[in-house]
Structure formats: C-alpha cells, structure tokens
Amino acid sequence: MFLAALLACTATRDDGATRDDSGGEARPARVDLCDALDAPELAEATGMPTGTLDQAATLGLRRARPHRPGGHAFSWGLVDPARDGHRDWTFPDAAVAEVQARGLQVVATLGNGLRRQDDATVMELSVPEAQREGWLAFVADLAERYDGDGVADMPGLDGGVAAWEVGNEPSCDAGDDACAEAFVTLTDTTVATLRAQTPGAEVYPAGAALPLLLDGSGRENPRLVLPWARWLAAGDTSAVDGLSVHLAVGVTTPSPEEALAWWREHAPGMRLLVGELGTRGPGGVPRVAEDPTAEANWLGEALATSFAIGAERVAWCAARNDLAGMPEVREVLRQAAETYPE
C-alpha cells in the first residue's frame, strides 16, 4: 500500500521534477529529516539523543535539520546570549558533528532566540532594528564556521552546510505593516550575507508556513500571508533558491496539495520544497491517525502528492517522536528514499 501510493503519483512533470512512468530518470526528488536531535531532555551538547539520526541514515535519507527544545540549533541567543561578539559554538558544533558523522548533510535554520513576556521561545525570526548590525555579523561568523572552505571552519567539519533557512516561520499581526517591512529587510540582508560567505550553499527565506487556516475552510491566515505578500512583492526573490514550505505537523488539513497549490499560485516560477511534513506533533499529539497503518498510508500519499505537484525535496519531521518506535513510518520513508534517490 505504501509503495503503491508513492509510485502512483510519479508521473513526469514539465520541469522534470520526478521520474516518469516508463522508469526514465529526470531530476529526482529527495527525502530528508527535520528536527533531528530534538527531545525534551536535550539541554546540553553532550548526551544528545541520536537514535532518529541513526534511523534516518539507515533508511537512506539525505539531509537533516538539527533542532533543540528551546529553539533552533543555529541561534544567536544560544551562541552569543549577551550578543556582544563572544561566541560559544559548543552546541551547533556538536549538532553538525552528529549529523555529519552519519553521512547526512546539514540544513541550518537561523534564529535569534528572543523570548516573549511569558518566557516562551520565539520561533519566528525577529531582530530589533538596533541589533541588525550585530545580527548580520553573527550570521557572517556562523556561515564562515560552517562553510567548509578550510578557513576558520569548525574543527572536523566534513563539507559545508548544504542549505540555510533564514528563520523558522514569519508571523505578523494583521495590519502590522512595520512587521512585514522588517521581514523583507531582515530576509534580504541576511540572504545577501549568506550568499557572500557561502556561495556554494542553497539559501532559502524563512519557512513558508501554511497560508491557510487549519479548520479546513480554505480561508487564508492573515498573520502568515501578510509578511509573505510583502516579501513576494518587494523582496529580492531572485536571491534565494526557492521556498521551503512548512506543513502543519500531525494535521491533515489543509492537505499538502492545497498548501502547495497556494504557493504555486502566489509564487509562480519559484522552486518549492517541503521543509516540514510529519504525522505526529511533539509527544505524539496531534497525529494524523491513531492506527499506525492509516498513519503510514497518509504519509505515503502526502509524500507522493508533494513530489508529483512539484516539491523537489520533502523533509519528514521527527517532532520529538522516536523513529525507532514507528516501524510503519520507517517503511514509508525507506520506500520513498528508494523511489526518489538523489
């Protein structure tokens, strides 16, 4: 069932994004892992839970995006809490080493690490104007350490970061034009800094989160649409390699097809990836189906649909769930990796 779903949706597209029905190869899509190393008990660089990384490498997945419970591994607030230029690379170094030790490529999502008044971590990239210069200096130092050019690299680095994502997901209150303008400026200046430092890596803006509400109504989410509408209209879209679409993990609506169709319409001609796709949220709730077979079938169909309508890569999100305890999902990922080899 799983493989049948994957193979059923691999018809040739005009841009050659997937293999054709006759078995000929064009530009194959790829399968990755997001939120690797994420676990509630993870607090220090030592003792990282790496079981899901091991599973991903065994299954043939290609890239991994390191994560941590308090935010992203490549965070200014983590590396330089005082934001005064004194960098502590312990955590990102360890995360990169763990990923590369398994033959996987690194996807790095940038973050600032600001906190809300309720002390909840801000996952969306937000940098006050007064800190922009310091932020760009941090980005340049970060890129230099992980670009793989042999100059000021992390000790033991085995090739540079494969792809950079400029923040997790933007979000602006409806009507907050200043927030939308700040997103455009921050995205474009950060992308330019990464391009100058790591010309061989892929660079994407922040995760293109679901533009539609999760209630299945098909209505747009103004908090997410506003910053993207402004960047697509006024930002330097030609400077990035495409959009990394983030789908709601553990949720079935809107479907991958609906979400990708929205981005196809509003960002025509841009390369699309699915940077987040998962069947269970943190701790297993929410989840797309209680029955493991139904869960696996949904994932197989979601992967096949994403590739067939133009996503060039798809990343399955662990979301703090142990892949070792998900045999049906593992089988889907193994089959997908074989169906869409790099």
Sequence and secondary structure as in RCSB ss.txt:
>XXXX:A:sequence
MFLAALLACTATRDDGATRDDSGGEARPARVDLCDALDAPELAEATGMPTGTLDQAATLGLRRARPHRPGGHAFS
WGLVDPARDGHRDWTFPDAAVAEVQARGLQVVATLGNGLRRQDDATVMELSVPEAQREGWLAFVADLAERYDGDG
VADMPGLDGGVAAWEVGNEPSCDAGDDACAEAFVTLTDTTVATLRAQTPGAEVYPAGAALPLLLDGSGRENPRLV
LPWARWLAAGDTSAVDGLSVHLAVGVTTPSPEEALAWWREHAPGMRLLVGELGTRGPGGVPRVAEDPTAEANWLG
EALATSFAIGAERVAWCAARNDLAGMPEVREVLRQAAETYPE
>XXXX:A:secstr
 HHHHHHHT    TT  S  TTS  SS  EEEEEEET  TT  SSSS   HHHHHHHHHT  EEEEEETTEESEE
HHHH TT SS    HHHHHHHHHHHHTT EEEEEEE   B TT  B  S    GGGHHHHHHHHHHHHHHTS SS
SS  TT  S  SEEEESS     TT HHHHHHHHHHHHHHHHHHHHH TTSEEEES EE SB TTSS  B HHHH
HHHHHHHHHS GGGSS EEEE  TT  SS HHHHHHHHHHHSTT  EEEEEE SB GGG SBS SSHHHHHHHHH
HHHHHHHHTTEEEEEEE TT  GGG HHHHHHHHHHHHHS  
